[in-house]
Amino acid sequence: MIPVSSSSVQFPAQKSHMNRSWQQLFSESVLSPEQLIERLQLPPESLSDLISGNRLFQLRVPEPYLNRIIPGDITDPLLLQVMPQIAETIATSGYVTDPLQEKSNNPVPGLIHKYKSRILLITSGACAVNCRYCFRRHFDYQDNALSKERIQQVQDYIQQDTHINEVILSGGDPLATSDLRLKQLLNSLEQVTHLKRVRIHTRFPVVIPQRITDDLIEILTASRLKVVWVFHINHPQEIDPLLTEATKKLIQAGMPVLNQSVLLKKVNDSANILAALSESLFDAGIQPYYLHAFDLVQGASHFNVTDEQAIRIWQALQKELPGFLLPRLVREIPGRSSKTILNTDI
């Protein structure tokens, strides 16, 4: 096995973004195929393909993430996650706009309730980066926006079900919203006495680590609710010193940090890369948690890794890692009461 680690990646000279706020970095994201080609020195002949994919799902990549992509490398694993492709325009049989059937578990706008003890809130429709494989790329965020009135409806819904002890903040990305709004949401959730935890599912600290500010940490640690972070990192190249430093702040504040990945063709579909990812995560203080089998969302079939392939990769990964660094290989199947662990004994 050839070792792969984030420390061995030679990053290009970084454009300075150290003195800009996370809001500035977010607003100044690359949003067009032309910008992406110029910024990363990509082949100009790829422009038409990028434009085709971008019409269906707009490109968004902030500077701190761009700095981890190798210029001119059209196969870079981070670039493949964010670059529009003409393959997205091909309608593939079996791939749908709502692969997890979330519309069937949407009793209050902005709230998804699939599992007994926890609910998920669509806290924001925006993301720090628009990942091309996103299973919610067709989601109707406008109809699920959490207004003040809907937050009250959410609170009332949770009050009526004492089985619910955890709220997952998702989106989009919950950290795309302001600290003030997050504080107001937490204040509302704290009124429900049987709630114990808030879980923040986010890619923001990975893409724009500057989002982890002292003010944000102060808001979260002041809550009576236990806060758990779940990052979304797919490749060791996504882990840099800025992310490691942001993670350290969260851990020092008493908040555990986990990671979930998605198994993606040509990005991380090898035990070699996934082993390096787990090692790099642990070095950064992040606990490997889930490795998700790909959700069959329309427009992203070129990322698919079959369950049979996924199991073989996981079995090879098991031989490389100690148990505490081995993520659980799971698939989310609509209608099931929990995530399904794929049968890795076959």
C-alpha positions as CSV (number, residue, x, y, z in Angstrom):
1,M,0.0,0.0,0.0
2,I,1.3,3.5,-0.9
3,P,0.6,5.9,2.0
4,V,-1.5,8.9,1.3
5,S,-1.7,11.7,3.8
6,S,-2.8,15.4,3.9
7,S,0.7,16.3,5.1
8,S,2.2,14.8,1.9
9,V,0.1,17.0,-0.5
10,Q,2.0,19.9,-2.0
11,F,-0.5,22.8,-2.0
12,P,0.0,25.8,-4.3
13,A,1.0,29.1,-3.0
14,Q,-2.0,30.3,-1.1
15,K,-3.9,33.5,-1.9
16,S,-4.1,35.4,1.4
17,H,-7.5,35.0,3.1
18,M,-6.3,35.2,6.7
19,N,-7.6,38.7,7.4
20,R,-11.1,38.3,5.9
21,S,-14.1,37.3,7.8
22,W,-16.1,34.1,7.1
23,Q,-18.9,36.3,5.7
24,Q,-16.5,37.9,3.2
25,L,-15.0,34.6,2.2
26,F,-18.5,33.2,1.7
27,S,-19.7,36.1,-0.4
28,E,-16.6,36.1,-2.5
29,S,-16.9,32.5,-3.5
30,V,-16.2,31.4,-7.1
31,L,-19.6,31.2,-8.7
32,S,-19.1,30.7,-12.4
33,P,-17.3,28.1,-14.6
34,E,-15.2,30.9,-16.1
35,Q,-13.9,31.9,-12.7
36,L,-13.1,28.3,-11.8
37,I,-11.2,27.7,-15.0
38,E,-9.2,30.9,-14.5
39,R,-8.5,30.4,-10.8
40,L,-7.4,26.8,-11.1
41,Q,-5.8,26.9,-14.6
42,L,-8.1,24.3,-16.0
43,P,-8.2,23.4,-19.7
44,P,-10.3,26.0,-21.5
45,E,-12.0,23.3,-23.6
46,S,-13.7,22.1,-20.4
47,L,-15.8,25.3,-20.2
48,S,-18.8,24.1,-22.2
49,D,-19.2,21.0,-20.0
50,L,-18.9,23.1,-16.9
51,I,-21.5,25.5,-18.2
52,S,-23.9,22.6,-18.9
53,G,-23.7,21.2,-15.4
54,N,-23.8,24.7,-13.8
55,R,-27.2,25.4,-15.4
56,L,-28.8,22.7,-13.2
57,F,-27.0,23.3,-10.0
58,Q,-24.9,26.5,-9.4
59,L,-21.2,26.2,-8.7
60,R,-20.0,27.6,-5.3
61,V,-16.4,27.3,-4.1
62,P,-14.8,29.6,-1.5
63,E,-11.1,30.6,-1.5
64,P,-10.0,28.5,1.5
65,Y,-11.2,25.3,-0.3
66,L,-9.8,26.4,-3.6
67,N,-6.4,26.7,-2.0
68,R,-6.4,22.9,-1.4
69,I,-7.0,22.0,-5.0
70,I,-4.0,21.4,-7.2
71,P,-4.1,23.9,-10.2
72,G,-4.3,22.3,-13.6
73,D,-5.2,18.9,-12.3
74,I,-8.6,17.9,-13.8
75,T,-8.6,14.7,-11.7
76,D,-8.0,16.4,-8.3
77,P,-10.3,14.7,-5.8
78,L,-11.4,18.0,-4.3
79,L,-12.1,19.5,-7.7
80,L,-14.2,16.6,-8.7
81,Q,-16.5,17.2,-5.8
82,V,-17.3,20.8,-6.8
83,M,-16.8,21.0,-10.5
84,P,-20.0,20.9,-12.7
85,Q,-19.9,18.2,-15.4
86,I,-21.9,17.5,-18.4
87,A,-22.7,14.0,-16.9
88,E,-25.1,15.9,-14.6
89,T,-27.4,16.6,-17.5
90,I,-27.9,12.9,-18.3
91,A,-31.1,11.4,-16.8
92,T,-30.2,8.0,-15.4
93,S,-32.8,5.4,-14.7
94,G,-33.2,4.6,-11.0
95,Y,-31.9,8.0,-9.9
96,V,-34.4,10.4,-8.5
97,T,-34.8,13.9,-7.1
98,D,-35.6,12.8,-3.5
99,P,-33.6,9.6,-3.0
100,L,-34.4,9.4,0.8
101,Q,-38.1,10.3,0.4
102,E,-37.8,13.2,2.8
103,K,-41.0,14.7,1.6
104,S,-42.8,11.7,3.3
105,N,-41.3,12.6,6.7
106,N,-41.9,16.4,6.6
107,P,-44.7,17.0,9.1
108,V,-43.7,20.7,9.6
109,P,-42.0,22.8,7.0
110,G,-38.3,22.8,7.7
111,L,-38.5,19.7,9.9
112,I,-37.8,16.1,8.9
113,H,-38.7,13.3,11.3
114,K,-37.5,9.9,10.2
115,Y,-36.1,8.4,13.4
116,K,-37.8,7.9,16.8
117,S,-35.6,10.0,19.1
118,R,-34.3,12.7,16.8
119,I,-35.5,15.3,14.3
120,L,-33.7,17.2,11.7
121,L,-34.1,20.9,10.9
122,I,-33.4,22.6,7.6
123,T,-31.7,25.5,9.3
124,S,-30.5,27.1,6.1
125,G,-30.8,26.5,2.4
126,A,-27.3,27.8,1.7
127,C,-24.1,25.8,1.7
128,A,-20.4,26.8,2.1
129,V,-19.7,24.8,-1.1
130,N,-22.1,23.2,-3.5
131,C,-21.1,19.5,-3.6
132,R,-22.1,18.0,-6.9
133,Y,-23.2,14.7,-5.4
134,C,-25.5,16.3,-2.8
135,F,-28.6,14.2,-2.1
136,R,-30.6,17.4,-1.5
137,R,-29.5,19.2,-4.7
138,H,-33.2,19.2,-5.8
139,F,-34.6,20.0,-2.3
140,D,-37.2,22.8,-2.1
141,Y,-35.5,25.0,0.4
142,Q,-37.8,27.9,-0.1
143,D,-40.9,26.0,1.0
144,N,-38.9,24.7,4.0
145,A,-37.4,28.0,5.2
146,L,-37.6,28.3,9.0
147,S,-39.4,31.6,9.8
148,K,-40.1,32.7,13.4
149,E,-43.6,31.3,13.1
150,R,-42.2,27.9,11.8
151,I,-39.7,27.8,14.6
152,Q,-42.6,28.0,17.0
153,Q,-44.3,25.2,15.1
154,V,-41.1,23.1,15.5
155,Q,-41.0,23.8,19.2
156,D,-44.7,22.8,19.6
157,Y,-44.1,19.6,17.5
158,I,-41.2,18.5,19.7
159,Q,-43.1,19.4,22.9
160,Q,-45.8,16.9,21.9
161,D,-43.3,14.0,21.4
162,T,-41.3,13.1,24.5
163,H,-39.4,10.4,22.6
164,I,-37.4,13.2,20.8
165,N,-34.3,14.0,22.8
166,E,-32.0,15.3,20.0
167,V,-32.2,17.9,17.2
168,I,-30.0,17.8,14.2
169,L,-29.2,21.2,12.6
170,S,-28.7,20.6,8.9
171,G,-29.5,22.2,5.6
172,G,-28.0,23.4,3.4
173,D,-25.6,24.2,6.1
174,P,-26.6,25.5,9.5
175,L,-23.5,27.6,9.8
176,A,-24.5,29.6,6.7
177,T,-26.9,31.4,9.0
178,S,-25.9,34.2,11.4
179,D,-24.8,33.7,15.0
180,L,-27.8,35.7,16.2
181,R,-30.2,33.4,14.4
182,L,-28.5,30.3,15.7
183,K,-28.7,31.7,19.2
184,Q,-32.4,32.4,18.8
185,L,-33.0,28.9,17.5
186,L,-31.1,27.4,20.5
187,N,-33.1,29.5,22.9
188,S,-36.3,28.1,21.4
189,L,-35.1,24.5,21.6
190,E,-34.0,24.9,25.2
191,Q,-37.6,25.5,26.2
192,V,-38.3,21.8,25.5
193,T,-37.3,20.1,28.7
194,H,-36.9,16.6,27.3
195,L,-34.3,17.7,24.7
196,K,-30.7,16.7,25.6
197,R,-28.6,17.4,22.5
198,V,-28.1,19.5,19.4
199,R,-26.1,17.9,16.6
200,I,-24.6,20.2,14.0
201,H,-24.1,18.6,10.6
202,T,-21.8,20.9,8.7
203,R,-19.2,21.3,6.0
204,F,-18.6,24.9,6.7
205,P,-15.6,24.5,9.1
206,V,-14.0,22.2,6.4
207,V,-14.6,24.7,3.6
208,I,-14.2,28.0,5.5
209,P,-12.5,27.2,8.9
210,Q,-12.8,30.9,9.8
211,R,-16.5,30.2,10.6
212,I,-15.5,28.8,14.0
213,T,-15.2,32.1,15.9
214,D,-15.0,32.7,19.6
215,D,-18.4,34.3,19.5
216,L,-19.9,31.2,18.0
217,I,-18.2,29.0,20.6
218,E,-19.5,31.2,23.4
219,I,-23.1,30.9,22.1
220,L,-22.9,27.1,21.9
221,T,-21.2,26.5,25.2
222,A,-23.7,28.8,27.0
223,S,-26.6,26.4,26.0
224,R,-27.8,23.8,28.4
225,L,-28.0,21.4,25.4
226,K,-25.0,19.3,24.7
227,V,-23.5,20.2,21.3
228,V,-22.0,17.5,19.1
229,W,-20.4,18.3,15.7
230,V,-20.5,16.1,12.7
231,F,-18.2,17.3,9.9
232,H,-18.4,16.1,6.3
233,I,-14.9,15.3,5.0
234,N,-14.3,12.9,2.1
235,H,-10.6,13.0,1.4
236,P,-7.4,13.7,3.5
237,Q,-6.5,16.6,1.2
238,E,-9.4,18.5,2.7
239,I,-7.7,18.6,6.1
240,D,-5.4,21.5,6.5
241,P,-3.9,23.4,9.5
242,L,-6.7,25.9,9.6
243,L,-9.3,23.1,9.9
244,T,-7.2,21.4,12.5
245,E,-7.0,24.6,14.6
246,A,-10.7,25.2,14.3
247,T,-11.4,21.6,15.5
248,K,-9.0,22.1,18.4
249,K,-11.1,25.1,19.6
250,L,-14.3,23.1,19.5
251,I,-12.8,20.2,21.4
252,Q,-11.2,22.5,24.0
253,A,-14.7,24.0,24.5
254,G,-16.0,20.5,25.4
255,M,-17.7,19.7,22.1
256,P,-17.0,16.3,20.5
257,V,-16.3,16.3,16.7
258,L,-17.2,13.4,14.5
259,N,-17.0,12.9,10.7
260,Q,-19.1,11.3,8.1
261,S,-18.0,10.7,4.5
262,V,-19.7,9.6,1.3
263,L,-18.1,7.0,-0.8
264,L,-17.5,8.6,-4.2
265,K,-16.1,7.2,-7.5
266,K,-12.7,8.6,-8.4
267,V,-12.6,10.7,-5.2
268,N,-12.2,8.2,-2.3
269,D,-13.1,4.8,-3.6
270,S,-10.1,3.0,-2.3
271,A,-9.0,1.6,1.0
272,N,-5.7,3.4,0.7
273,I,-7.4,6.8,0.6
274,L,-9.9,6.0,3.2
275,A,-7.3,4.7,5.6
276,A,-5.3,7.9,5.1
277,L,-8.5,9.9,5.8
278,S,-9.2,8.1,9.1
279,E,-5.6,8.7,10.2
280,S,-5.6,12.3,9.2
281,L,-9.0,12.8,10.9
282,F,-7.7,11.4,14.2
283,D,-4.5,13.5,14.0
284,A,-6.9,16.5,13.7
285,G,-8.9,15.4,16.7
286,I,-11.9,14.2,14.6
287,Q,-13.5,10.8,15.2
288,P,-14.4,8.8,12.1
289,Y,-18.1,8.0,12.3
290,Y,-20.0,7.0,9.1
291,L,-19.0,6.0,5.6
292,H,-22.2,6.5,3.6
293,A,-23.0,4.4,0.5
294,F,-23.9,6.8,-2.3
295,D,-27.6,8.0,-2.5
296,L,-29.0,7.7,-6.0
297,V,-29.8,11.3,-6.7
298,Q,-30.6,12.4,-10.2
299,G,-27.7,14.3,-11.8
300,A,-24.9,12.6,-9.9
301,S,-24.8,9.0,-11.2
302,H,-21.1,9.4,-12.2
303,F,-20.2,9.3,-8.5
304,N,-21.9,6.0,-7.8
305,V,-20.0,3.2,-6.1
306,T,-22.2,0.0,-5.9
307,D,-22.8,-1.6,-2.6
308,E,-20.8,-4.6,-3.6
309,Q,-17.8,-2.4,-4.4
310,A,-18.3,-0.5,-1.2
311,I,-18.3,-3.7,0.9
312,R,-15.1,-4.9,-0.8
313,I,-13.4,-1.5,-0.1
314,W,-14.6,-1.5,3.5
315,Q,-13.3,-5.0,4.0
316,A,-9.9,-4.0,2.7
317,L,-10.1,-0.9,5.0
318,Q,-10.8,-3.0,8.0
319,K,-7.4,-4.7,7.5
320,E,-5.6,-1.4,7.6
321,L,-7.2,0.3,10.6
322,P,-7.7,-0.3,14.3
323,G,-11.4,-0.6,15.2
324,F,-11.7,2.9,16.7
325,L,-10.7,4.5,13.4
326,L,-13.0,2.3,11.2
327,P,-16.1,4.2,10.1
328,R,-19.4,2.3,9.9
329,L,-20.4,1.5,6.3
330,V,-24.1,2.5,6.1
331,R,-26.9,3.1,3.7
332,E,-30.0,5.2,4.4
333,I,-33.0,3.3,3.2
334,P,-36.4,5.2,3.1
335,G,-38.9,3.8,5.6
336,R,-36.3,2.1,7.9
337,S,-36.2,3.1,11.5
338,S,-32.4,3.7,11.5
339,K,-29.5,3.7,9.1
340,T,-28.7,0.3,7.6
341,I,-25.3,-1.2,8.2
342,L,-24.2,-2.9,5.0
343,N,-23.5,-6.6,5.4
344,T,-19.7,-6.7,5.3
345,D,-19.5,-10.4,6.1
346,I,-20.3,-11.5,2.5
